[in-house]
């Protein structure tokens, strides 16, 4: 026989209180769960530090950007010389001004190139972007030292510097223009060394910020 339905009546105050407490506890449990499979804090000890692979590929990008930006600057310089009717004779008559413009162009090209290389290295390594940017710069220094050593050895064996004859250049050793260009070249080399280091580190930091932004959005 089917039993008739009987209304249990209103819940007691104790049952209502327990229901509300259980509901609040379930809500707190659900809101405290983070749907992030891997937190950066758990990955950081395993993946932080200098990564030679990331720095190497960042260095390759820096070289490629140096070539590309040099072509762009050379093209712009050629167009400017064409529209301003600036000939090779004018350049030989004003070697100091030409050297200054060339130094500024080299500095701009290299700083942009090494910022890009540091950025790529920081993106590849994810953590410690500054170290990756420094690695890009350090690889360049090591390569330059190696090439300079090879050049010095070849000069000792073949005496290449003494055989170099550029009588077509308007400069002479000991003149004012030659001294200005010599000191300007040294100053440019120091500025390039410092600026490439700073911008490579800044680029690595910028590359890491991309991952930091994603981590903040996921948490």
C-alpha positions in Angstrom: 0.0 0.0 0.0 1.3 3.5 -0.8 1.9 5.6 2.2 0.4 9.1 2.0 3.0 11.9 1.9 3.3 13.6 5.2 4.7 17.1 5.5 7.7 17.1 7.9 6.9 20.6 8.8 9.3 23.5 9.1 12.9 22.8 9.9 14.0 23.4 13.4 16.4 26.3 14.2 19.2 23.7 14.8 18.7 22.1 11.4 18.6 25.5 9.7 21.8 26.6 11.5 23.6 23.4 10.5 22.5 23.8 6.9 23.8 27.4 6.7 27.1 26.4 8.3 27.6 23.5 5.8 26.7 25.8 2.9 29.2 28.4 4.1 31.9 25.8 4.5 31.3 24.5 1.0 31.5 28.0 -0.4 34.8 28.7 1.4 36.3 25.4 0.1 35.3 26.2 -3.5 36.6 29.7 -3.5 39.9 28.7 -1.9 40.7 26.2 -4.7 43.1 27.5 -7.4 42.7 26.0 -10.8 46.4 26.4 -11.6 48.2 23.2 -12.3 51.7 24.5 -11.8 52.5 27.5 -9.7 55.6 29.6 -10.6 56.8 29.3 -7.0 57.1 25.5 -7.4 58.9 25.8 -10.7 61.3 28.5 -9.7 63.8 26.4 -7.8 64.1 24.0 -10.7 64.3 26.4 -13.6 65.9 29.6 -12.3 69.4 30.7 -13.0 71.4 31.3 -16.1 70.4 29.4 -19.2 73.2 29.1 -21.8 70.8 28.0 -24.5 68.5 30.9 -24.1 71.4 33.4 -24.0 73.0 31.8 -27.1 69.8 32.1 -29.2 69.3 35.6 -27.9 72.8 36.4 -29.0 72.0 35.1 -32.5 69.0 37.3 -32.6 71.1 40.3 -31.6 73.5 39.6 -34.4 70.7 39.3 -36.9 69.1 42.6 -35.7 72.6 44.3 -35.9 72.8 43.3 -39.6 69.2 44.3 -40.3 69.4 47.6 -38.5 72.8 48.4 -40.1 71.2 48.0 -43.5 68.3 50.2 -42.6 70.6 52.9 -41.3 72.9 52.7 -44.3 69.9 53.0 -46.6 68.6 56.0 -44.7 72.0 57.6 -44.9 72.2 57.0 -48.6 68.8 58.6 -49.1 69.8 61.6 -47.0 73.0 62.0 -48.9 71.2 61.8 -52.2 68.5 64.4 -51.3 71.0 66.7 -49.6 73.6 66.3 -52.4 76.2 65.2 -49.9 79.1 63.7 -51.9 82.2 61.6 -50.9 84.3 64.7 -51.4 82.3 66.6 -48.8 82.7 63.6 -46.4 86.5 63.7 -46.8 86.6 67.4 -46.1 84.7 66.9 -42.8 85.9 63.6 -41.3 85.1 64.6 -37.8 81.4 65.3 -38.4 81.1 62.1 -40.5 82.7 60.1 -37.7 80.4 61.6 -35.1 77.3 60.7 -37.1 78.7 57.2 -37.7 79.3 56.7 -34.0 75.8 57.7 -33.1 74.4 55.4 -35.7 76.5 52.5 -34.4 75.4 53.1 -30.8 71.7 53.3 -31.7 71.9 50.1 -33.8 73.7 48.0 -31.2 71.6 49.2 -28.3 68.4 48.3 -30.1 69.9 45.0 -31.3 71.0 43.9 -27.8 67.7 44.9 -26.3 66.0 42.6 -28.7 68.5 39.8 -28.1 68.0 40.2 -24.3 64.3 40.2 -24.7 64.3 36.9 -26.7 66.6 35.3 -24.1 64.3 36.4 -21.3 61.3 35.0 -23.1 63.0 31.7 -23.7 64.2 31.2 -20.2 61.1 32.5 -18.5 62.9 33.2 -15.1 65.8 35.4 -14.3 65.6 37.6 -17.4 68.4 39.9 -16.2 70.8 37.0 -16.1 69.8 35.9 -19.6 70.4 39.4 -20.9 73.8 39.6 -19.3 74.6 36.2 -20.9 73.8 37.6 -24.3 76.3 40.5 -23.7 78.9 38.2 -22.2 78.8 35.8 -25.2 79.5 38.9 -27.4 82.5 39.9 -25.3 83.9 36.4 -25.4 83.6 36.2 -29.1 85.2 39.6 -29.6 88.1 38.6 -27.3 88.6 35.4 -29.3 88.6 37.2 -32.6 91.0 39.9 -31.3 93.3 37.1 -30.1 93.2 35.4 -33.5 93.9 38.8 -35.2 96.8 39.5 -32.9 98.3 36.1 -33.6 98.0 36.6 -37.4 99.6 40.0 -37.1 102.5 38.5 -35.3 103.0 35.8 -37.9 102.3 37.9 -41.0 102.9 41.5 -39.9 99.6 42.6 -41.5 99.3 46.0 -39.8 102.6 47.3 -41.1 101.6 46.1 -44.6 98.4 48.1 -44.4 98.7 51.1 -46.7 95.8 53.5 -46.9 97.3 56.6 -48.4 93.9 57.4 -50.0 92.5 58.5 -46.6 92.8 62.2 -45.9 93.9 61.7 -42.3 97.5 61.7 -41.1 98.8 60.5 -37.8 99.4 63.4 -35.4 97.0 65.8 -37.0 94.0 67.3 -35.1 91.4 65.4 -37.0 93.2 62.1 -36.4 93.4 62.7 -32.7 89.8 63.7 -32.4 88.8 60.6 -34.3 91.0 58.4 -32.1 89.6 59.7 -28.9 86.1 59.6 -30.4 86.6 56.0 -31.3 87.7 55.1 -27.8 84.7 56.9 -26.3 82.4 55.2 -28.8 83.8 51.8 -27.9 83.2 52.5 -24.1 79.7 53.8 -24.7 78.9 50.7 -26.9 80.2 48.4 -24.2 78.2 50.0 -21.5 75.0 50.6 -23.4 74.8 47.1 -24.9 75.2 45.7 -21.4 72.5 47.9 -19.9 70.0 47.4 -22.8 70.6 43.6 -22.9 69.8 43.4 -19.2 66.7 45.6 -19.7 65.6 43.4 -22.6 65.9 40.3 -20.6 63.9 41.9 -17.8 61.2 42.9 -20.4 61.1 39.3 -21.7 60.5 37.9 -18.3 57.7 40.4 -17.6 55.6 38.6 -20.2 55.6 35.4 -18.2 55.1 37.3 -14.9 52.0 38.9 -16.4 50.5 35.5 -17.3 51.3 34.1 -13.9 49.5 37.0 -12.2 46.4 36.5 -14.4 46.3 32.8 -13.7 46.7 33.1 -9.9 
